[in-house]
């Protein structure tokens, strides 16, 4: 214990005396503004003291960085040895435009790439599909075939950089393309480093970019686990994403709970496949949002690390300490950005990024101030990257590890978030796990209700959003935005047509037929078949349609 019983008793007496004699007089003259609470509904006390963390045992509950329960950081020296990876999320229009943006970001000091794919790519449609019309290249880069992927990474040595790909339902296809590009550059799969998001459960719960029903989707997820455990030891096989859950309206507690519940389902699926837990668990990674409630966000990251360490060691009996570590990427909150007074977003992003760093993130993306309007301009993305660099090199927060540890408030919040998230996980376990909870609409309903409560708080001014419900400015602020040329879609459709004419059709049909037969069998890993198909320039649509024939498509339940 940090404090003995006698000391705590004395603090309690002095606190009551302070409230009776000092605070009461102050309140008579100047009442407090409101009753305060975090977005998760955790009531915030006037002051925090050792009384609020009286049961905290330093060695049991905090410990040291790089050691169980990892609450103070997953690495022994954290940012004193190596800063987090500054990984700006980028991708738009054509493969050529995205390649140009990637090279610009690398020249500006970015240390890793993060690929955004457009909506048609995310749901397995080629750029010439009727469902893709009007969306090609809009919210990310359009990738229909291996040729697009070759152009995206042209002149960028995949041996030397790490790449994160935000792709889920067709994750096997895009990973296969990345492997093929690497091999064309002379890099074997074992030499490639990076992450594929590959988190399909959060698509059902919060985002909607799914293709197949849960069971075959989980098969594809574990296919990547199995393949990478054998051939890609440097590759993170999943980025279990709380980000999209949070952006859909979840609280910090729900973000932790639902993310870890999904992660439990993935671990169970991999074990069910026969994979060695301590062989694959160390390559699991996570993806969280950073929102505006500064201390709650810091506490959230710390609580998630400790809770995951307990889950892996106590629930799954993992033996390797690397299996207990929760390593995560953070992205600042897109939903918190406002079109009104857009330069205010620079301040929001800076606070959110600082919270992520103080929370111990391994990788960080900072949103651009003009993203409430459109994809970020070159100027805006540079400001976003410079925000990270100023925190890293000028603020001093990287010079000691977990500097807010021991704060009565931060430790109290950390404990509260962990306890409330654990209760959610217990509730989900009782339903039969994350997949069952999603199929019943439980997570979806919780997220929607949380989003509604927050919106009501904004509308009633219980929560102030600067420029929205208070401090409103008249007129618009002129800013430069990135616009996607509508002619791009026509150019990409033309290129796809040419590729289809130039490739060997018999080879394409042969690889797709083999893929279909493999998909019809239960315990066959589909990654090798998909890799062969993409190498013959089979399109993402053709591959996904082949799997649609076998697996079908998912229809979401009604939750109201």
C-alpha positions in Angstrom: 0.0 0.0 0.0 1.1 3.5 -0.7 -0.2 4.9 2.6 -0.8 3.2 6.0 -4.1 3.3 7.8 -3.1 5.9 10.3 -2.0 8.3 7.5 -5.2 7.7 5.6 -7.3 8.4 8.7 -5.5 11.7 9.3 -6.0 12.7 5.7 -9.7 11.9 5.9 -10.1 14.1 9.0 -8.2 17.0 7.4 -10.3 16.6 4.2 -13.6 16.8 6.1 -12.3 19.8 8.0 -11.3 21.5 4.8 -14.7 20.9 3.2 -16.5 22.2 6.3 -14.5 25.2 7.0 -12.8 26.3 3.7 -14.9 25.0 0.9 -18.3 25.8 2.4 -17.3 29.5 2.8 -16.0 29.6 -0.8 -19.3 28.1 -2.1 -21.3 30.7 -0.4 -19.6 33.4 -2.4 -19.0 31.5 -5.6 -21.0 28.3 -6.3 -19.4 25.6 -8.5 -20.4 25.7 -12.2 -21.9 22.3 -12.4 -21.7 18.6 -11.4 -18.8 17.3 -13.4 -18.4 13.9 -15.1 -16.3 12.3 -17.8 -17.8 11.2 -21.1 -18.1 7.7 -19.6 -20.3 9.0 -16.8 -17.6 8.8 -14.1 -18.3 11.5 -11.6 -15.4 13.9 -11.1 -14.8 14.8 -7.4 -13.7 18.3 -6.3 -10.3 16.9 -5.3 -8.5 13.6 -5.2 -6.3 12.4 -2.4 -4.7 9.1 -1.2 -8.1 8.1 0.0 -9.2 7.6 -3.6 -6.5 5.1 -4.3 -6.1 3.6 -0.8 -6.1 0.0 -2.1 -3.5 0.7 -4.7 -0.4 -1.5 -4.3 2.5 -0.1 -6.2 4.3 -3.4 -7.1 1.0 -5.3 -7.8 -0.9 -2.6 -9.7 1.7 -0.3 -11.2 5.1 -2.0 -11.2 7.7 -0.9 -13.8 7.8 -0.2 -17.5 8.4 -3.3 -19.6 7.1 -5.6 -16.9 3.7 -7.0 -15.9 1.1 -5.5 -15.7 2.6 -3.0 -18.2 0.4 -0.1 -17.0 3.5 2.2 -17.1 4.5 1.2 -20.6 5.3 -1.9 -22.7 9.0 -1.1 -23.1 11.5 -0.6 -20.3 12.8 2.8 -21.5 9.8 3.9 -23.7 10.5 7.2 -25.5 13.9 7.7 -24.0 15.2 5.1 -26.4 12.8 5.4 -29.4 10.0 7.7 -30.1 6.6 6.5 -31.2 6.2 5.9 -35.0 4.8 9.0 -36.6 2.4 7.4 -39.1 0.2 9.9 -41.0 -2.9 8.1 -42.5 -3.0 9.0 -46.2 -4.4 7.8 -49.5 -6.7 9.4 -52.1 -7.6 9.4 -55.7 -5.2 7.4 -57.9 -2.3 5.2 -56.9 0.0 7.8 -58.5 -1.4 10.6 -56.3 -1.1 8.5 -53.2 2.5 7.5 -54.0 3.3 11.2 -54.4 1.8 12.0 -51.0 3.6 9.1 -49.3 7.0 10.4 -50.7 6.2 13.9 -49.5 5.4 12.7 -46.0 8.6 10.6 -45.8 10.6 13.7 -46.9 8.9 15.7 -44.0 10.1 13.2 -41.4 7.3 10.7 -41.2 8.6 7.3 -40.1 6.0 4.9 -41.3 3.2 4.7 -43.9 -0.5 4.2 -43.3 -2.7 3.5 -46.2 -6.3 4.7 -46.5 -8.4 2.8 -49.1 -11.6 4.1 -50.7 -15.0 2.7 -49.9 -15.3 0.4 -52.9 -11.9 -1.2 -52.1 -13.0 -1.6 -48.5 -16.0 -3.6 -49.5 -14.4 -5.6 -52.3 -15.7 -3.8 -55.4 -13.6 -2.9 -58.4 -13.6 0.7 -59.6 -15.9 -0.2 -62.5 -18.6 -1.8 -60.4 -21.9 0.1 -60.4 -21.9 0.3 -56.6 -18.5 2.1 -56.8 -19.8 4.9 -59.0 -19.1 8.3 -57.4 -17.0 6.9 -54.6 -13.8 5.9 -56.5 -10.8 7.6 -54.9 -12.9 9.8 -52.6 -12.1 8.6 -49.1 -8.9 6.8 -49.9 -6.9 5.3 -52.7 -8.6 3.1 -55.2 -7.0 -0.4 -55.5 -8.6 -2.8 -58.0 -5.5 -4.9 -58.9 -1.9 -5.6 -58.1 -0.9 -2.9 -60.6 -2.5 -0.2 -58.4 -0.6 -1.5 -55.4 2.7 -1.5 -57.4 2.2 2.1 -58.2 1.3 3.1 -54.6 4.7 1.8 -53.4 6.7 2.7 -56.5 10.2 3.9 -55.4 9.4 3.1 -51.7 11.5 0.2 -50.5 9.3 -2.0 -48.4 12.3 -3.6 -46.7 13.1 -0.2 -45.1 9.7 1.1 -44.0 6.7 -0.2 -42.1 3.2 0.0 -43.5 -0.1 0.0 -41.8 -3.2 -0.8 -44.0 -6.6 0.1 -42.8 -8.5 -2.7 -44.4 -10.8 -5.3 -42.9 -13.3 -7.4 -44.9 -10.8 -7.9 -47.9 -7.7 -7.8 -45.7 -6.4 -11.1 -47.1 -6.5 -9.6 -50.6 -4.7 -6.4 -49.8 -2.1 -8.2 -47.7 -1.6 -10.6 -50.6 -1.0 -7.6 -52.9 1.5 -6.1 -50.4 3.4 -9.4 -50.3 3.5 -9.6 -54.1 4.8 -6.0 -54.4 7.5 -6.8 -51.8 8.6 -9.9 -53.7 8.7 -7.9 -57.0 11.1 -5.5 -55.1 13.2 -8.4 -53.9 11.8 -8.5 -50.3 10.5 -11.8 -49.0 7.5 -11.9 -46.7 9.7 -12.5 -43.7 11.4 -9.1 -44.3 8.2 -7.1 -44.4 7.1 -5.1 -41.3 3.8 -3.5 -40.7 0.2 -4.0 -39.7 -3.0 -5.0 -41.4 -6.1 -3.9 -39.5 -8.0 -7.2 -40.2 -10.6 -6.4 -37.5 -13.9 -7.4 -38.9 -15.9 -7.6 -35.6 -15.9 -3.8 -35.2 -17.3 -3.4 -38.7 -20.4 -5.2 -37.6 -20.5 -3.3 -34.3 -19.8 0.2 -35.4 -18.6 0.9 -39.0 -20.5 -1.2 -41.5 -17.6 -2.0 -44.0 -18.3 -5.8 -44.0 -18.8 -8.3 -46.8 -19.3 -11.8 -45.4 -21.2 -13.1 -42.4 -19.2 -13.4 -39.1 -18.2 -17.0 -39.2 -16.4 -17.0 -42.6 -15.0 -13.5 -41.8 -13.5 -14.9 -38.6 -12.0 -17.7 -40.8 -10.3 -15.1 -43.0 -9.0 -13.2 -39.9 -7.4 -16.4 -38.6 -6.0 -17.3 -42.0 -3.9 -14.2 -41.7 -2.9 -15.1 -38.2 -1.8 -18.5 -39.3 0.0 -17.4 -42.5 1.9 -14.6 -40.8 2.9 -16.8 -37.9 4.7 -19.0 -40.4 6.0 -16.6 -43.0 5.9 -13.0 -41.7 7.3 -12.8 -38.2 7.7 -9.0 -38.3 4.0 -8.4 -39.3 1.3 -7.4 -36.9 -1.6 -9.7 -37.9 -4.4 -7.5 -36.6 -5.0 -4.1 -35.2 -8.0 -4.6 -32.9 -9.8 -1.3 -33.3 -11.5 0.7 -30.7 -11.1 3.8 -32.8 -14.2 3.2 -35.0 -16.2 2.1 -32.0 -15.4 5.4 -30.2 -16.0 7.5 -33.3 -19.4 5.9 -33.6 -20.4 7.3 -30.2 -19.0 4.9 -27.6 -17.6 6.2 -24.3 -14.0 5.6 -23.3 -15.1 2.7 -21.1 -17.1 1.1 -23.9 -14.1 1.6 -26.3 -11.8 -0.4 -24.0 -14.5 -3.0 -23.2 -15.7 -3.7 -26.7 -12.2 -3.7 -28.2 -10.8 -6.2 -25.7 -14.0 -8.3 -26.0 -13.4 -8.5 -29.7 -9.7 -9.3 -29.1 -10.7 -12.2 -26.8 -12.9 -13.6 -29.7 -9.9 -13.4 -32.1 -7.6 -15.1 -29.6 -10.2 -17.9 -29.0 -10.7 -18.3 -32.8 -6.9 -18.7 -33.3 -6.6 -21.2 -30.5 -9.5 -23.1 -32.0 -7.6 -23.2 -35.3 -4.8 -24.9 -33.4 -2.4 -22.0 -33.3 0.2 -21.7 -30.5 -1.0 -18.8 -28.3 2.5 -17.6 -27.4 3.5 -17.8 -31.1 0.8 -15.4 -32.4 -0.3 -13.3 -29.4 2.8 -11.1 -29.5 1.9 -9.9 -33.0 -1.6 -8.7 -32.0 -1.8 -4.9 -31.9 -4.6 -2.4 -31.0 -5.9 0.9 -32.3 -7.5 3.5 -30.1 -8.9 6.9 -30.5 -7.7 10.0 -28.5 -10.6 12.4 -27.6 -10.7 15.7 -25.8 -11.2 14.6 -22.2 -7.4 14.8 -21.5 -7.1 12.9 -18.2 -9.8 10.3 -19.1 -7.9 9.4 -22.3 -4.6 9.0 -20.6 -6.2 6.8 -17.9 -8.0 4.8 -20.7 -4.7 3.8 -22.3 -3.2 2.8 -19.0 -6.3 0.8 -18.0 -6.4 -1.0 -21.3 -2.8 -2.1 -20.9 -3.3 -3.5 -17.4 -6.6 -5.2 -18.2 -5.3 -6.9 -21.3 -2.2 -8.1 -19.4 -4.5 -9.7 -16.9 -6.7 -11.3 -19.6 -3.8 -12.8 -21.4 -2.0 -14.1 -18.3 -4.9 -15.2 -16.1 -7.6 -16.1 -18.6 -5.6 -17.5 -21.5 -2.6 -18.6 -19.4 -0.1 -17.2 -21.9 3.5 -17.8 -20.7 5.5 -15.4 -22.8 5.5 -11.8 -21.4 5.3 -10.5 -25.0 1.8 -12.1 -25.2 0.7 -9.9 -22.2 1.7 -6.6 -23.9 -1.0 -4.3 -25.3 0.8 -2.4 -28.1 -1.3 0.2 -29.8 -1.6 2.8 -32.5 -3.6 6.0 -31.7 -5.4 8.4 -34.0 -6.8 11.7 -32.8 -10.5 12.0 -33.0 -12.1 12.8 -36.4 -15.6 13.1 -35.0 -14.4 15.8 -32.6 -13.3 18.1 -35.4 -15.6 20.9 -36.4 -16.3 22.6 -39.8 -17.0 25.8 -37.8 -13.8 27.7 -36.9 -11.6 24.9 -38.4 -8.3 26.3 -37.0 -9.6 25.4 -33.5 -9.1 21.8 -34.6 -5.3 22.3 -34.4 -5.6 22.9 -30.7 -7.9 19.9 -30.3 -5.5 17.6 -32.2 -2.6 18.8 -30.1 -4.3 18.0 -26.8 -5.4 14.6 -28.1 -2.0 13.8 -29.4 -0.4 14.8 -26.1 -2.8 12.5 -24.2 -1.9 9.6 -26.5 1.8 10.2 -25.8 1.3 10.5 -22.1 -0.7 7.4 -22.3 2.2 5.5 -23.9 1.2 5.0 -27.5 3.6 3.1 -29.9 2.3 4.8 -33.0 0.3 8.0 -33.7 -1.6 9.7 -36.5 -2.7 13.3 -36.0 -5.7 14.4 -37.9 -5.6 17.5 -40.1 -7.5 20.7 -39.2 -9.6 20.7 -42.4 -10.8 17.1 -42.3 -14.3 18.2 -41.4 -14.5 19.6 -44.9 -12.5 17.1 -47.0 -9.4 15.0 -47.3 -6.4 16.9 -45.9 -4.5 19.3 -48.0 -0.7 19.2 -48.1 -0.5 22.2 -45.8 -2.9 20.7 -43.3 -1.2 17.4 -43.1 2.2 19.1 -42.6 0.8 21.0 -39.6 -0.6 17.7 -38.3 2.8 16.0 -38.6 4.6 19.1 -37.1 2.3 18.8 -34.1 3.7 15.3 -33.3 7.3 16.5 -33.9 6.8 19.5 -31.5 5.5 17.2 -28.8 8.3 14.8 -29.4 11.2 17.2 -29.5 10.1 20.4 -27.7 7.7 19.5 -24.9 9.9 17.5 -22.7 7.1 14.9 -22.0 9.2 12.1 -23.6 12.1 12.5 -21.1 10.6 10.4 -18.3 8.4 7.4 -18.4 4.7 7.6 -17.5 5.0 11.0 -15.8 1.4 11.1 -14.5 1.7 7.9 -12.6 0.9 8.4 -9.0 -1.5 11.3 -9.7 -4.4 10.6 -7.4 -6.8 11.6 -10.1 -5.2 9.7 -13.0 -4.8 6.5 -10.9 -8.4 6.8 -9.7 -9.7 7.2 -13.3 -7.5 4.3 -14.4 -9.0 2.0 -11.8 -12.5 3.1 -12.6 -12.2 2.6 -16.3 -10.6 -0.8 -15.8 -13.3 -1.9 -13.4 -16.2 -0.7 -15.6 -14.7 -2.2 -18.7 -14.2 -5.6 -17.0 -17.9 -5.6 -16.0 -18.8 -5.0 -19.7 -16.6 -7.9 -20.7 -18.2 -10.2 -18.1 -21.6 -9.2 -19.5 -20.5 -10.0 -23.1 -19.0 -13.4 -21.9 -22.5 -14.3 -20.4 -24.0 -13.7 -23.9 -21.5 -16.1 -25.4 -18.8 -13.7 -26.4 -18.3 -10.8 -28.8 -19.7 -12.5 -31.9 -22.9 -13.4 -30.1 -23.2 -10.0 -28.6 -22.8 -8.4 -32.0 -25.4 -10.8 -33.5 -27.8 -9.8 -30.8 -27.2 -6.1 -31.4 -25.9 -5.5 -27.9 -22.8 -3.5 -28.8 -24.5 -1.6 -31.5 -27.3 -0.6 -29.1 -24.9 0.5 -26.4 -23.0 2.7 -28.8 -26.1 4.3 -30.3 -27.5 5.1 -26.9 -24.1 6.6 -25.8 -24.0 8.8 -28.9 -27.5 10.0 -28.3 -26.7 11.0 -24.7 -23.7 13.0 -25.8 -25.7 14.8 -28.5 -28.4 15.7 -26.0 -25.7 17.0 -23.6 -24.4 19.2 -26.5 -27.8 20.4 -27.4 -28.7 21.4 -23.8 -25.2 22.9 -23.3 -24.3 20.5 -20.5 -21.2 20.0 -22.6 -19.7 23.0 -24.5 -18.2 22.5 -27.9 -16.4 25.7 -28.9 -17.8 27.2 -32.0 -20.8 24.9 -32.0 -23.0 25.6 -29.0 -21.0 28.5 -27.5 -18.5 31.1 -28.7 -20.0 30.9 -32.2 -18.5 33.1 -34.9 -20.4 34.7 -37.8 -19.3 33.9 -41.4 -17.1 31.2 -42.7 -13.3 30.7 -42.5 -11.8 30.4 -45.9 -9.5 27.3 -46.0 -7.8 25.4 -48.8 -9.2 21.9 -49.2 -8.2 18.9 -51.4 -10.7 18.2 -54.2 -10.8 14.9 -56.1 -11.1 15.3 -59.8 -14.3 13.4 -61.0 -12.4 12.4 -64.1 -10.2 10.2 -62.0 -12.9 7.5 -61.9 -12.9 7.3 -65.7 -9.1 7.0 -65.9 -9.1 4.2 -63.4 -11.8 2.3 -65.1 -9.9 2.7 -68.4 -6.7 1.3 -66.7 -8.6 -1.6 -65.2 -10.0 -2.5 -68.6 -6.5 -2.5 -70.1 -5.1 -4.7 -67.4 -8.0 -7.2 -67.9 -7.1 -7.3 -71.6 -3.4 -7.7 -71.1 -3.4 -10.4 -68.4 -3.6 -14.2 -69.0 -7.3 -15.0 -68.7 -6.9 -18.7 -68.4 -4.4 -18.2 -65.4 -6.9 -15.9 -63.7 -9.7 -18.3 -64.1 -7.5 -21.2 -62.9 -6.5 -19.3 -59.7 -10.1 -18.2 -58.9 -11.4 -21.8 -59.4 -8.7 -23.1 -57.0 -9.7 -20.4 -54.5 -13.4 -21.3 -54.7 -12.6 -25.0 -54.1 -10.4 -24.1 -51.2 -13.1 -21.8 -49.7 -15.6 -24.7 -49.8 -13.4 -26.7 -47.5 -13.4 -25.8 -43.8 -9.8 -26.0 -42.7 -7.9 -24.7 -45.6 -5.9 -21.5 -45.3 -6.9 -19.2 -48.2 -3.9 -16.9 -48.1 -1.7 -18.9 -50.6 -4.6 -19.1 -53.1 -5.3 -15.4 -52.8 -1.6 -14.6 -53.3 -1.5 -16.6 -56.5 -4.7 -14.9 -57.7 -3.4 -11.4 -57.2 -0.1 -12.2 -58.9 -2.1 -13.1 -62.0 -3.8 -9.7 -61.7 -7.2 -11.0 -60.6 -9.1 -8.0 -59.3 -10.2 -7.5 -55.8 -13.8 -7.7 -57.0 -13.3 -11.0 -58.7 -11.6 -12.5 -55.6 -14.3 -11.2 -53.3 -17.1 -12.3 -55.6 -15.6 -15.8 -55.7 -15.8 -15.8 -51.9 -19.3 -14.3 -51.9 -20.4 -17.3 -53.9 -19.2 -19.6 -51.1 -19.8 -17.5 -48.0 -22.7 -15.3 -48.9 -23.1 -11.7 -47.7 -23.9 -10.3 -44.2 -27.3 -8.7 -43.5 -27.3 -6.7 -40.2 -29.9 -7.2 -37.5 -32.4 -4.5 -36.6 -31.5 -3.1 -33.1 -34.6 -0.9 -32.6 
